């Protein structure tokens, strides 16, 4: 196995470039001052006109050159930061491709196995229904992953329907859970009534339902409780309303709280297994919130202490 080329690491190259540039500036100033001292000695020896030989622009030249070097340093630093972010995005995308390929391959393999079983064996009706339910679950999982990719592409290309309507947000949330009750039948969803009547908000209903679906999917996916639970609370302040989605899931480490909304970012499981999903759910949530000019944030007491996602709506 070839040894890693540590001398080509971008951080090392960046540091060596800074050191080389700094030394060049230092040596230039040093040699310039030495030359000036030598010129002064020649002037004094031969009684020359100091104004003709040593002009007053000396320090101006040094200052301008120093500013130019500073601009160069800033440019190098900007290129370095950009290259590091590009490298990080490449790694996240590569991780996403690997995980998403697995998310697509697993239900397809399962469906193939079930269909082969149907073709080779005469199964009792009870077993047929059992396998059919499993296949429906695999198809739903496959469709969910594909829809997330399509929705993200549609939103980022701004091809979503730009129709916002004045809506009672509490009724919208109630209707969402009523219409999707079958998806949350094995969990406990509690919607706590707000302390006072809520005003209407301009929302895009399809996008808002997508936001709710991704928040709920995330809360239930990263949950190891016997019965996953989500509490939805409303906090009303003078100029904003905060909708809190609190779950009893695996929680989030403090160092990961600022990263959870990044595209393709996935939180590692508490049991050190590989992360689930595509890493797009919370990125979609943040994008949709920004479209509505809202804010979204996350908090957690740490691993095993659940998580809370806050949707902040200005009034």
N, C-alpha and C positions, 0 to 999 in steps of 0.2 A: 504494500500500500504506500502510495506517495505521501510524503510529509506535507502538511498544509503550508501554503505559501504565506506565512505570517507577515512577510515583508511587503505584501501587496494589500494588506488590510487597509481600508479607507481611513480609519481613524489614525493609523500610524502615518500614512501618507499626508494627511491633513496636518498633523502635528509637525512633521518634518518640514512641510512647506512653510508653516508659520515661523518655525525656528530659522529656516534659511532666509526668509524675507526679513525677519527682525535683525539677523546678523548682517545682512546686506546693508540695511539702513544704518546700523551702528558703525560698520566699517566705512561706509561712505562719509558719515559725519566725522568720524575719527580722522580719516585721510584728508578730508577737506580742511579740518582745523589744523592738521600738521602742515598742509600746503600753505595755509594762511600765515602760520608762524614763520615758515621759511621765506615767504614773500616779504613779511615785515622786516626780517633780518637783511634781506637784499636791499630794501628801500632805505633802511637806516645806514647801510654801508655806502651806498652810492648816492645818497641824498636825493632820491626820486620823489615825485609828487604822489603822496598817498591817495589822493582823490582819483587819480587816473588808474592806479593799480588795484586798490582795494575800495570798491564801491560799497555804498550803504545797502545794496540789495542782498548782501550775503545771507543774513538771517531770514530775509524774505524767501530766498531760494530754498533754504533748509525747511522753512515752515510749509511751503507749497509741496515740496517733495514728501514731507511727512504726511500731509493730508492725502496725497495721492497714494502713498503706501497704505494709509488707513482705509481708503476706498477699496484698494486691492484686497486687503485683509477681509473687509466686509463681504466682498464678492466671493472670495474663496469660502468663507464661512457659509454664505447663502447656498453655494453650490453643494457644499458638504451636507448641510441640513436637508436640502432637496434630495440628494442621492440617498441619504439614510431613510427618508420617508418613502422614497420609491422602493428601496430594498425591503422595508417593512411591509409595504402594500403587496409586493410580490410574494413575500412569505405568507401573508394572510390569504392571498388569492390561491396560492398553492395548497395551503391547508384547507381552504374552502372546497377546492376541486376534489381533493382526496376524500373529504368527509361527505360532500354532496354526492360523489360517485357511489360511495358506500350506501348513502341514504336511498339512492335510486336502485342500486343493484339488489339490496336486501329484499324489498317487496317483490321485485320482478322474479328473483330466484324462488321466493316462497310461492308466488302464483304459479310458476312453472311446475313446482313440485306438487301442488294441489291438483292442477289440471292433469298431470301425468297419473296421479292416483285415481282420479275419476275415469280416465281412459282405460286403465288396466284392471280395475276392480269394480265389482257390483256392490256398492255400499248400501247399507240400510239408510232409510230416509233420515233417521236421527243423525247419523254420521255425515250425511250429505249436507244437512242444514248447518252442522257444526263447521264443516269446511267452507261452506259458502259464506258464513259470517266472518271467518278468518280472511277469506279472499276479499270481502267487502272492506274490511279494516285495512288490508294492504293497499287496495285501490285508493282508499281515502288518504292514506299516508302518502302515496305516490302523487296523487292530485294536489295535495297540500304543498308538497315541495316544489312541484312545477309551478303552481300558482304564485308562490312567493317570488320565484325568479321573474315570472312575467309581470307581476305587480310592481316589483322594484324597477324593472326596465321601463315600464309604462310611466311610473311616477317621475323617475329621473329624466326622462325625455319630455316631461311636461305635457304628455298626451292624455292625461287624465281629464275627466269632465270637469270643466271649471264652473261648476254650478254650486253656489252656496245659498242655503235657505235659512231663514230664522226658525230655530227649532228649540223645543224644550229638551234640554240635554238629559234630564232625569228620565223622561218618558222614552227617549231614544235608547238609553242604556237598558231600561226595563224591557223594551221591545226586543232588543238584541238578545237578551238572555231567554226571553220567551220563545223566540224563533230558533234558538240554538240549544234548547234544553237537552236534546238528546246527546250533545257533545259533552255536557257537564253533569250527566246523571250520576256519575260515581264520585263527585266532589261536592263540597259545600260552598255555595256562593251566597254571601249575605250582602245585601245593599241597604246600608243604613240611611234613613231619611235625613235630608239636610236640616239644619236648625231653622231655616226660613225658606220661603219660596224662592226658587231660582229664576233669574231673568232668562230670556231667550238668547241664544248665541247663533251666529252665522256659521254653519258647518256644511261640509260636503258629506252627506250621509254615507255613500259607499266607502269613502276614505276613512271616515270615523269608525265605521264598523270594522274595517280592516285593522285599524289601530287597536280597537278593543280585542279583536280576535288574536292578534299577536301578543298583546299583554297577557291575556288569559292562557294562551298556549304556552308562553314562557313560564308563567307561574305554576302550571300543572306539570310541565315537562321536568323542571328542575325541582322535584318534590318527592321525598321518600317517606312521607307520612302515610299511615294506614288510610286516612281519608284526607286528600288535599283540600285545603280551605282558602278562600279568598274573601277578604272583607273590603268593601268599597265604601269609603267615607267621604263626606263633603265638608270642607273647611272654608268658611266665608270670611274674608277680610275686607278692608275698606276698598281696595282697588283690584282685587283679584279673588278668584275662587280656585281652591286646590282640591283636586279629586285624587284621593289616595287609594291605591290598590295594594293591600297588605296580604301577604301569603305566609304559609307555614312551611315553606320549602327549605332547601339546603342552605340558603343564605349566600352572601357574596363577601369575599375578602375586601377590606378597605382599599387595598392597592388595585383592585380590579373595578372599583365603582366608576371611575372615570373612563374606563375602556369598554364598558358593556354596550355602549351605543355605537361603537365603531363597526363599520361594515366588515363582515366576515369574522369578527372577533367572537370566540367561543370560550365560555367559562368551563374550566376543568371540573369534573365531577368530584364529589367529596371522597369517593372511594378510589380516586386516582385512575379511574377509567377514562377513556377518551371522551371528549365532549360530544354532546348530541347535537343534531340539527345542522342547519346551514350557516348559522351566524348572521342571518339577515333579519330576523324578527324584530329585534330592538332597534336596528338601524332603520327599518321601515317605520317604526313608531316615532322615532325622532324626526324623520323626514316629513311624515304626515303632520306632526305637531308644528313644525316650522311652516308648512304650507298654510296652516290655520293661524300662524303668528302666535302660537302658544309655546310654552316651555315644558320640558320633561326632565326629570331627574330621578336618581335612584339612591336608596339608603339601605343599610343593613347593619345589624349588630355583629355580623361575622358568620362564619360557617356554622350551620345548624340552628341559626336564630331567625330564619326567614328573611324576606326582603319586602321593601315597599317602593312602589313607583308612583311618583307624584306628577300629575298633569296639571299645569298651572295656566289658568285662563284669565286674561285681563278683562275687567268689566268695563 
